[in-house]
């Protein structure tokens, strides 16, 4: 199978909408996005391997993803899981390095398509300034590369 479309990003005053098609059914995409052993295979960043991956994908659960490089520099994302409708929808809050000011509310929807699944992720920030700060990090470039890795994992049959 082949991924049918590259990632697309649209941006409003306080939100980013990411769309990406995967050539796998929603249940397989969901599994790859909620199983720590699979997450570790696709969610890594450049010279920062993932060193910790925890997720409890249920309302009241939480997640923690941590990366570190050889020099000991690290960063993490964490937050509570608010709503879950497997295998089609999850809403969570996300903080960068535990900072509540960096927080966003993320809704991920997995919609079935003729070719597999369309992921639509809406990331809402508390202000236009918080969105601008997130965008200034180059986050969408990193997301595109990460979702390419997810597509390759799904294409491999995971």
C-alpha positions as a Python dict, from the first residue, in 0.01 Angstrom:
ca = {
    (1, 'X'): (0, 0, 0),
    (2, 'X'): (109, 356, -55),
    (3, 'X'): (24, 676, 125),
    (4, 'X'): (-219, 865, -95),
    (5, 'X'): (-149, 1225, 1),
    (6, 'X'): (116, 1435, 169),
    (7, 'X'): (41, 1627, 483),
    (8, 'X'): (-152, 1950, 442),
    (9, 'X'): (-157, 2225, 703),
    (10, 'X'): (-395, 2518, 732),
    (11, 'X'): (-367, 2784, 997),
    (12, 'X'): (-610, 3019, 1164),
    (13, 'X'): (-551, 3279, 1433),
    (14, 'X'): (-522, 3022, 1713),
    (15, 'X'): (-534, 2683, 1543),
    (16, 'X'): (-354, 2455, 1303),
    (17, 'X'): (-540, 2187, 1106),
    (18, 'X'): (-327, 1899, 980),
    (19, 'X'): (-463, 1656, 721),
    (20, 'X'): (-285, 1339, 616),
    (21, 'X'): (-406, 1031, 428),
    (22, 'X'): (-280, 683, 515),
    (23, 'X'): (-328, 366, 312),
    (24, 'X'): (-452, 164, 610),
    (25, 'X'): (-789, 134, 782),
    (26, 'X'): (-866, 354, 1085),
    (27, 'X'): (-821, 65, 1332),
    (28, 'X'): (-458, 10, 1218),
    (29, 'X'): (-380, 383, 1224),
    (30, 'X'): (-537, 407, 1572),
    (31, 'X'): (-329, 117, 1696),
    (32, 'X'): (-8, 274, 1563),
    (33, 'X'): (-101, 602, 1736),
    (34, 'X'): (-193, 450, 2074),
    (35, 'X'): (46, 154, 2125),
    (36, 'X'): (378, 256, 2285),
    (37, 'X'): (581, -13, 2102),
    (38, 'X'): (451, 115, 1767),
    (39, 'X'): (475, 485, 1859),
    (40, 'X'): (846, 439, 1932),
    (41, 'X'): (895, 315, 1575),
    (42, 'X'): (763, 628, 1403),
    (43, 'X'): (764, 919, 1650),
    (44, 'X'): (1130, 1009, 1676),
    (45, 'X'): (1303, 1332, 1594),
    (46, 'X'): (1633, 1368, 1408),
    (47, 'X'): (1914, 1302, 1659),
    (48, 'X'): (1670, 1270, 1949),
    (49, 'X'): (1558, 909, 1996),
    (50, 'X'): (1247, 854, 2206),
    (51, 'X'): (1354, 755, 2557),
    (52, 'X'): (1013, 729, 2721),
    (53, 'X'): (670, 657, 2578),
    (54, 'X'): (361, 617, 2791),
    (55, 'X'): (-3, 652, 2688),
    (56, 'X'): (-328, 550, 2855),
    (57, 'X'): (-577, 624, 2575),
    (58, 'X'): (-896, 663, 2778),
    (59, 'X'): (-1080, 960, 2928),
    (60, 'X'): (-889, 1043, 3246),
    (61, 'X'): (-572, 880, 3111),
    (62, 'X'): (-259, 1067, 3010),
    (63, 'X'): (48, 1048, 2789),
    (64, 'X'): (418, 1129, 2814),
    (65, 'X'): (661, 1125, 2520),
    (66, 'X'): (1026, 1209, 2596),
    (67, 'X'): (1328, 1236, 2366),
    (68, 'X'): (1700, 1287, 2442),
    (69, 'X'): (2014, 1321, 2234),
    (70, 'X'): (2365, 1187, 2296),
    (71, 'X'): (2465, 1514, 2465),
    (72, 'X'): (2193, 1468, 2727),
    (73, 'X'): (1963, 1741, 2595),
    (74, 'X'): (1600, 1639, 2618),
    (75, 'X'): (1244, 1755, 2572),
    (76, 'X'): (900, 1606, 2630),
    (77, 'X'): (530, 1642, 2562),
    (78, 'X'): (268, 1536, 2812),
    (79, 'X'): (-92, 1592, 2908),
    (80, 'X'): (-429, 1444, 2996),
    (81, 'X'): (-651, 1247, 2760),
    (82, 'X'): (-997, 1409, 2763),
    (83, 'X'): (-1216, 1219, 2517),
    (84, 'X'): (-1176, 891, 2329),
    (85, 'X'): (-1388, 717, 2065),
    (86, 'X'): (-1170, 431, 1934),
    (87, 'X'): (-1070, 399, 1656),
    (88, 'X'): (-1195, 733, 1528),
    (89, 'X'): (-1137, 1021, 1769),
    (90, 'X'): (-923, 1137, 2059),
    (91, 'X'): (-901, 1474, 2233),
    (92, 'X'): (-610, 1555, 2461),
    (93, 'X'): (-424, 1850, 2607),
    (94, 'X'): (-57, 1880, 2517),
    (95, 'X'): (215, 2067, 2703),
    (96, 'X'): (575, 2116, 2589),
    (97, 'X'): (822, 2038, 2870),
    (98, 'X'): (534, 2055, 3120),
    (99, 'X'): (477, 2427, 3061),
    (100, 'X'): (103, 2508, 3087),
    (101, 'X'): (160, 2828, 2882),
    (102, 'X'): (267, 2612, 2587),
    (103, 'X'): (-48, 2405, 2613),
    (104, 'X'): (-281, 2323, 2329),
    (105, 'X'): (-598, 2120, 2288),
    (106, 'X'): (-559, 1855, 2019),
    (107, 'X'): (-844, 1671, 1850),
    (108, 'X'): (-742, 1385, 1621),
    (109, 'X'): (-1006, 1230, 1395),
    (110, 'X'): (-948, 921, 1180),
    (111, 'X'): (-1201, 909, 898),
    (112, 'X'): (-1236, 606, 670),
    (113, 'X'): (-1177, 672, 299),
    (114, 'X'): (-1184, 450, -9),
    (115, 'X'): (-802, 431, 8),
    (116, 'X'): (-769, 391, 387),
    (117, 'X'): (-783, 671, 644),
    (118, 'X'): (-776, 1048, 649),
    (119, 'X'): (-634, 1190, 971),
    (120, 'X'): (-760, 1538, 1058),
    (121, 'X'): (-582, 1687, 1358),
    (122, 'X'): (-692, 2023, 1494),
    (123, 'X'): (-448, 2187, 1735),
    (124, 'X'): (-594, 2485, 1924),
    (125, 'X'): (-369, 2723, 2116),
    (126, 'X'): (-479, 2967, 2386),
    (127, 'X'): (-366, 3269, 2186),
    (128, 'X'): (-229, 3382, 1853),
    (129, 'X'): (107, 3439, 2026),
    (130, 'X'): (119, 3078, 2149),
    (131, 'X'): (43, 2955, 1797),
    (132, 'X'): (313, 3179, 1648),
    (133, 'X'): (567, 3050, 1902),
    (134, 'X'): (481, 2689, 1816),
    (135, 'X'): (504, 2757, 1442),
    (136, 'X'): (841, 2931, 1488),
    (137, 'X'): (989, 2601, 1609),
    (138, 'X'): (937, 2445, 1265),
    (139, 'X'): (688, 2202, 1413),
    (140, 'X'): (498, 2138, 1089),
    (141, 'X'): (818, 2030, 910),
    (142, 'X'): (887, 1785, 1193),
    (143, 'X'): (527, 1662, 1183),
    (144, 'X'): (548, 1598, 808),
    (145, 'X'): (861, 1385, 853),
    (146, 'X'): (709, 1202, 1149),
    (147, 'X'): (389, 1119, 960),
    (148, 'X'): (601, 995, 668),
    (149, 'X'): (753, 749, 917),
    (150, 'X'): (405, 649, 1037),
    (151, 'X'): (297, 590, 675),
    (152, 'X'): (604, 371, 615),
    (153, 'X'): (530, 171, 930),
    (154, 'X'): (171, 117, 820),
    (155, 'X'): (287, 26, 468),
    (156, 'X'): (511, -242, 627),
    (157, 'X'): (203, -410, 773),
    (158, 'X'): (229, -294, 1135),
}
